[in-house]
Amino acid sequence: MTKTLFHNARLIDPEGDSVTPGALIVDDGRITQVLAHAPANMDRFPPTHRIDCGGLCLAPGIVDIGVKVSEPGERHKESFRSAGRAAAAGGVTTIVTRPDTTPAIDTPEVLEFVARRAQADSIVRVLPMAALTKGRAGREMTEIGFLRDAGAVAFTDGDHVVSDTRVLSRALTYARSLGALVIGHVQDPGLSHGAAVTAGKFASLRGLPGVSPMAERMALDRDIALIEMTGVRYHADQITTARALPALARAKANGHDITAGVSIHHLTLNELDVADYRSFFKLTPPLRSEDDRIAVVQAVADGLIDIICSMHTPQDEESKRLPFEAAAAGAVGLETLLPASLRLYHAGQMTLPGLFRALSLNPSRRLGLASGRMAAGAPADLVLFDPDAPFVLNRATLRSKSRNTPFDGARMQGIVRGTWVAGVRVDEVA
């Protein structure tokens, strides 16, 4: 491959916590040099391999943990092709897919099918997760070793919580023996069952069934005890309440191998956005109070919560156009993850390097990937974006097959101008 020069860029380095003017040289899919200025002999790069970034921001591509691609079983909601196009349009260069498909990804055979489809159809990198228990039913653990050998990067039952502590402890012990990462959904299943919103005055006024924020704290406490008992590598998929933060801080201070994430929707929206029963705002866990939102934003800025994700969950119109209590939960987020995250930057709550630590560097580190860095030797997975460009989101223009976004009609800032995977531009692929 011919070397490519990216010049006249604002380089966002989440590892070095800096934003500096500079240039990159990319060769054979990797960054080979990071320069303070464009090289004097620019003529050695053919015109087709010189990319003038126009003073825009160039950052490591986003690594999005917890994306649902509805293959197999519900391809009409999202396919690997449509998810890849949506990811590329949003600056996401790696999607880490959930196993909550139909059937669940709980055998090496299903995992291999998914891997083949992803490789054939997706224009961005795809890393599959596998189920922790068979059928995500919480009764018997999967063949973790075989699934890991087949390419599973982590194990999770998604939003199905394993309520049988003995089954969970055995699965965690086995995962620990293999060095496998387990991702848990911290919601007490008894308290959460049937809930549509967070319990409180607003839920009562709307007559909707609610769940106390303590359901998250209780489930996290249980999982931390099991982490202490087993020594497993563990990631909490979403921490969304202030009451869970002290327990997370103690677990980290005690040296447990635990990280945590949060969806961009819980960082930028609150329970009042449900308004007049708007089902596009029905999520799992439900949107929280403004006090919780602010506390969680601060936890991300402080590094207590490690990862920001989209928790991309496509649902078709028939699943969402129902009374709020009966509507399916979840929202798409691959294309809106970056501009929604930039709300935190424009509000002065996070820096650009801090955002990309949570969006790219930290998820890469947790999964043992080389991506997420602006350094020689790192994969040339890059996103070029204008952080200040305004636009009004029209969900009809989204590349996802399902368009259940809560940001429809919202005024946003931050437009992706280019996405590269292994040095190859992918956002222009039809």
C-alpha positions in Angstrom: 0.0 0.0 0.0 1.1 3.6 -0.7 1.7 5.7 2.4 -1.0 8.2 3.2 -0.5 11.6 4.9 -3.1 13.2 7.1 -2.1 16.8 7.6 -3.5 20.1 8.9 -5.3 18.3 11.6 -6.1 18.8 15.3 -4.8 15.5 16.7 -6.8 14.3 19.7 -4.6 12.0 21.8 -6.6 10.4 24.6 -3.5 8.6 25.9 -1.4 11.8 26.2 -4.4 13.9 27.2 -3.7 16.5 24.5 -5.1 18.3 21.5 -2.4 19.5 19.2 -2.0 20.6 15.6 -0.1 18.0 13.5 0.0 15.3 10.9 -0.1 11.5 10.7 1.6 9.1 8.3 -0.3 5.8 7.7 1.2 2.8 6.0 -0.1 -0.8 5.6 -3.1 -0.1 7.8 -1.1 1.4 10.8 0.1 4.7 12.0 3.8 4.9 11.4 4.5 8.5 12.4 2.9 11.3 14.4 4.3 14.7 13.4 4.0 18.2 14.8 3.9 19.6 11.3 3.4 18.2 7.8 6.7 16.9 6.3 8.7 19.3 4.1 8.8 16.7 1.3 5.0 16.3 0.9 5.5 15.6 -2.8 6.6 12.1 -2.1 2.9 11.4 -1.2 0.7 11.2 -4.4 -2.1 13.7 -4.4 -4.6 10.9 -3.9 -2.8 9.9 -0.7 -2.6 13.4 0.8 -5.6 14.2 3.0 -6.0 17.8 4.1 -8.0 17.7 7.3 -8.8 21.4 7.1 -8.0 22.1 10.7 -10.7 19.6 11.9 -10.3 17.1 14.7 -8.7 13.7 14.0 -9.1 11.1 16.7 -8.9 7.4 17.2 -12.0 5.6 15.9 -14.7 4.8 18.4 -14.9 1.3 19.9 -18.5 0.7 20.8 -19.2 -2.1 23.4 -22.7 -3.5 23.5 -24.1 -3.1 20.0 -27.0 -5.3 19.0 -27.0 -6.5 15.4 -30.1 -8.5 14.9 -28.5 -11.4 13.0 -29.5 -14.2 13.3 -33.3 -14.0 13.8 -34.4 -10.4 13.3 -32.5 -9.2 10.3 -35.3 -6.8 9.4 -34.3 -4.7 12.5 -30.6 -4.5 11.8 -28.1 -6.4 9.6 -24.3 -6.4 9.7 -24.4 -4.4 6.5 -26.7 -1.7 7.8 -25.0 -1.6 11.2 -21.6 -1.3 9.5 -22.7 1.6 7.4 -24.3 3.3 10.4 -21.1 2.8 12.4 -18.9 4.3 9.7 -21.2 7.3 9.4 -20.9 7.9 13.2 -17.1 7.5 13.4 -17.3 4.0 15.0 -14.6 1.8 13.7 -15.1 -1.3 15.9 -18.5 -2.6 17.1 -18.6 -5.2 19.9 -21.8 -7.1 19.4 -24.2 -8.5 22.0 -25.4 -12.1 22.0 -29.1 -11.4 22.6 -30.1 -12.6 19.2 -32.6 -15.2 18.1 -31.2 -17.8 18.8 -28.8 -16.5 21.3 -25.1 -16.7 20.4 -24.4 -19.5 22.9 -22.6 -22.1 20.8 -19.4 -22.1 18.7 -21.5 -22.9 15.6 -23.7 -19.8 16.0 -20.7 -17.6 16.8 -18.9 -18.8 13.7 -22.0 -18.0 11.6 -22.1 -14.5 13.0 -18.4 -14.0 12.5 -18.7 -15.1 8.8 -21.6 -12.7 8.2 -19.8 -9.9 9.9 -16.6 -10.4 7.9 -18.6 -10.6 4.6 -21.0 -7.7 5.2 -19.6 -5.1 7.6 -17.3 -2.3 6.5 -16.1 -1.8 10.1 -14.5 -4.2 12.5 -16.8 -6.5 14.4 -15.9 -8.3 17.6 -18.7 -10.7 18.9 -19.6 -11.4 22.5 -21.1 -14.7 23.5 -23.8 -15.7 26.0 -22.7 -16.5 29.6 -25.5 -19.1 30.0 -27.3 -21.3 27.5 -30.1 -19.5 25.9 -29.4 -16.6 28.2 -31.7 -18.5 30.6 -29.5 -18.3 33.6 -29.6 -22.1 34.4 -26.5 -23.6 32.8 -23.3 -21.9 31.7 -22.1 -22.0 28.1 -19.0 -23.7 26.8 -16.9 -20.6 27.6 -13.6 -22.2 26.5 -14.8 -23.3 23.1 -16.6 -20.0 22.5 -13.4 -18.1 23.4 -11.4 -20.2 21.0 -14.1 -19.4 18.3 -13.5 -15.7 18.8 -15.8 -14.4 21.6 -14.1 -11.4 23.2 -16.4 -11.3 26.3 -19.4 -13.2 27.8 -22.7 -11.7 28.8 -26.4 -12.5 29.0 -27.2 -8.9 28.2 -30.1 -7.5 30.1 -31.1 -11.0 31.4 -29.7 -11.1 34.9 -28.5 -14.5 36.2 -30.5 -14.6 39.4 -29.2 -18.0 40.5 -26.0 -17.0 42.4 -24.6 -20.6 42.4 -24.8 -20.8 38.6 -23.3 -17.3 38.3 -20.5 -18.0 40.7 -19.6 -21.2 38.7 -19.6 -19.4 35.4 -17.4 -16.6 36.9 -15.0 -19.1 38.4 -14.6 -20.8 35.0 -14.3 -17.5 33.2 -11.5 -16.5 35.7 -9.6 -19.7 34.9 -9.5 -18.7 31.2 -8.9 -15.1 31.8 -12.2 -14.3 30.0 -14.0 -11.0 30.5 -17.6 -11.1 31.9 -20.0 -8.3 31.3 -22.9 -7.9 33.7 -26.2 -6.0 33.7 -26.6 -4.6 37.2 -30.3 -4.5 37.9 -32.0 -6.6 40.5 -34.4 -8.7 38.5 -37.1 -8.9 41.1 -37.4 -5.1 41.6 -36.9 -4.4 37.9 -39.5 -6.8 36.5 -42.3 -5.0 34.7 -40.8 -1.5 35.3 -41.0 1.0 32.5 -39.5 4.1 34.2 -37.5 5.1 37.3 -39.7 5.2 40.4 -40.5 8.7 41.7 -42.9 11.6 41.5 -42.8 11.7 37.7 -43.6 8.0 37.4 -46.5 8.4 39.8 -47.9 11.4 37.9 -47.7 9.4 34.6 -49.2 6.3 36.2 -46.3 4.2 34.9 -44.7 1.2 36.8 -41.3 2.3 38.2 -38.2 0.7 39.6 -36.1 2.2 42.4 -32.5 3.2 41.7 -31.6 0.9 44.5 -32.2 -2.0 42.2 -28.9 -1.1 40.4 -27.0 -0.7 43.7 -28.2 -4.0 45.0 -27.3 -5.9 41.9 -23.8 -4.2 41.8 -23.2 -5.1 45.4 -24.0 -8.7 44.7 -21.7 -8.9 41.7 -18.9 -7.2 43.5 -19.1 -9.8 46.2 -18.8 -12.5 43.5 -15.9 -10.7 41.9 -14.1 -10.7 45.2 -14.9 -14.4 45.6 -13.8 -15.5 42.1 -11.3 -12.9 41.0 -13.0 -12.7 37.6 -12.4 -9.8 35.1 -15.7 -8.0 35.1 -17.3 -5.0 33.4 -20.7 -3.5 34.4 -22.4 -2.6 31.2 -24.3 0.4 32.5 -24.0 2.4 35.8 -26.7 5.0 35.7 -27.4 6.1 39.3 -25.5 8.1 42.0 -26.2 5.4 44.6 -24.1 2.8 42.7 -21.1 5.0 42.5 -19.7 4.6 46.0 -19.8 0.8 45.7 -18.0 1.0 42.4 -15.3 3.3 43.8 -14.8 0.9 46.8 -14.4 -2.1 44.5 -11.8 -0.3 42.4 -10.0 0.9 45.5 -9.9 -2.7 46.8 -8.1 -3.8 43.7 -10.8 -5.8 42.0 -10.6 -6.2 38.2 -13.7 -4.2 37.5 -14.7 -1.5 35.0 -18.0 0.2 34.2 -19.7 1.8 31.3 -22.7 3.9 30.6 -24.8 4.6 27.6 -24.8 8.0 26.0 -28.5 8.3 26.4 -28.2 8.2 30.2 -25.5 10.9 30.1 -27.5 13.3 28.0 -31.2 12.6 28.8 -33.3 12.3 31.9 -36.6 10.8 33.1 -38.5 14.0 32.2 -37.7 13.4 28.5 -40.4 10.6 28.5 -42.8 13.6 28.6 -46.1 12.5 27.1 -45.3 8.8 26.9 -42.7 9.0 24.1 -41.7 5.4 23.6 -38.5 6.2 21.8 -37.2 7.2 25.3 -38.0 3.9 26.8 -34.7 2.3 27.6 -33.2 -0.5 29.8 -32.4 0.6 32.5 -34.9 3.5 32.3 -33.8 7.1 32.1 -32.9 8.5 35.5 -33.3 11.7 37.5 -31.3 14.8 36.6 -29.3 14.5 39.8 -28.4 11.0 38.8 -27.4 12.1 35.3 -25.1 14.8 36.6 -23.5 12.5 39.1 -22.8 9.9 36.4 -21.4 12.6 34.0 -19.0 13.6 36.7 -18.1 10.0 37.3 -17.1 9.6 33.6 -15.1 12.8 33.8 -13.3 11.6 36.9 -12.6 8.2 35.3 -14.6 6.2 37.8 -16.9 5.1 35.0 -14.5 4.0 32.2 -16.5 3.6 29.0 -19.2 5.5 27.1 -21.2 3.3 24.7 -24.2 3.6 22.4 -26.0 0.5 23.7 -27.4 0.4 20.2 -30.7 -1.5 20.3 -32.7 -1.4 17.1 -36.5 -1.9 17.3 -38.9 -1.7 14.5 -41.9 0.6 14.3 -44.4 -2.0 15.4 -42.4 -2.6 18.6 -42.2 1.1 19.5 -45.5 2.5 18.3 -47.3 1.1 21.3 -48.5 2.4 24.7 -45.3 3.2 26.7 -45.6 0.4 29.2 -46.0 -2.2 26.3 -43.4 -0.7 23.9 -40.1 -2.4 23.5 -37.1 -0.9 25.2 -34.0 0.4 23.5 -32.7 3.0 21.1 -30.3 3.1 18.2 -27.1 5.0 18.8 -24.3 4.2 16.4 -24.7 7.4 14.4 -25.6 9.7 17.3 -23.0 8.5 19.8 -20.3 11.1 18.8 -22.5 14.2 18.4 -24.4 13.3 21.6 -21.1 12.8 23.5 -20.0 16.2 22.2 -22.8 17.8 24.2 -20.7 17.0 27.3 -17.7 18.8 25.7 -19.7 21.9 24.6 -21.2 22.0 28.2 -17.7 22.2 29.6 -18.2 18.9 31.4 -15.5 16.9 29.6 -12.5 17.6 27.4 -12.1 16.1 23.9 -9.2 13.8 25.0 -11.3 12.8 28.0 -14.2 11.9 25.8 -12.1 9.7 23.5 -10.6 7.9 26.5 -14.1 6.8 27.3 -15.1 6.2 23.7 -12.0 4.6 22.3 -8.9 4.1 24.5 -10.6 2.5 27.6 -12.8 0.1 25.6 -9.7 -0.9 23.6 -7.7 -1.5 26.7 -10.5 -3.5 28.4 -10.7 -5.8 25.4 -6.9 -6.0 24.9 -6.9 -4.2 21.6 -4.2 -2.1 20.1 -6.6 0.6 18.9 -7.7 3.8 20.7 -4.3 5.5 20.5 -2.7 8.2 18.3 0.8 6.6 18.3 3.2 4.8 16.0 2.2 1.2 15.6 -1.5 1.7 16.4 -4.1 0.6 13.8 -5.1 3.4 11.5 -8.7 3.4 12.7 -9.5 7.1 12.6 -12.4 9.6 12.7 -12.2 13.1 11.3 -15.0 15.4 12.6 -16.0 19.0 13.0 -17.0 19.3 16.7 -18.8 22.7 16.2 -20.8 22.0 13.1 -24.5 22.3 13.9 -27.3 20.2 12.5 -30.9 19.0 13.3 -31.1 15.2 13.4 -33.7 13.7 11.1 -34.1 10.1 11.9 -35.2 9.3 8.3 -31.6 9.9 7.2 -30.1 7.3 9.6 -28.4 4.3 8.0 -29.7 1.8 10.5 -32.7 -0.3 9.4 -34.5 0.7 12.6 -34.7 4.4 13.4 -35.8 4.4 17.0 -33.7 7.3 18.2 -34.7 9.6 21.0 -32.7 12.4 19.3 -35.1 12.8 16.4 -35.5 16.6 15.7 -32.8 17.5 18.3 -30.3 20.2 17.6 -26.9 18.8 17.8 -23.2 19.7 17.2 -20.5 17.6 15.7 -20.5 16.1 12.2 -18.3 13.2 11.1 -16.3 14.2 7.9 -14.5 10.9 7.4 -13.9 7.4 8.9 -11.0 5.1 8.2 -10.5 1.5 9.2 -7.0 0.1 8.8 -6.2 3.3 6.7 -9.1 2.7 4.2 -11.9 5.2 4.1 -15.3 3.5 4.8 -17.9 6.2 5.4 -18.3 6.8 1.7 -19.2 3.2 1.0 -22.7 2.9 -0.4 
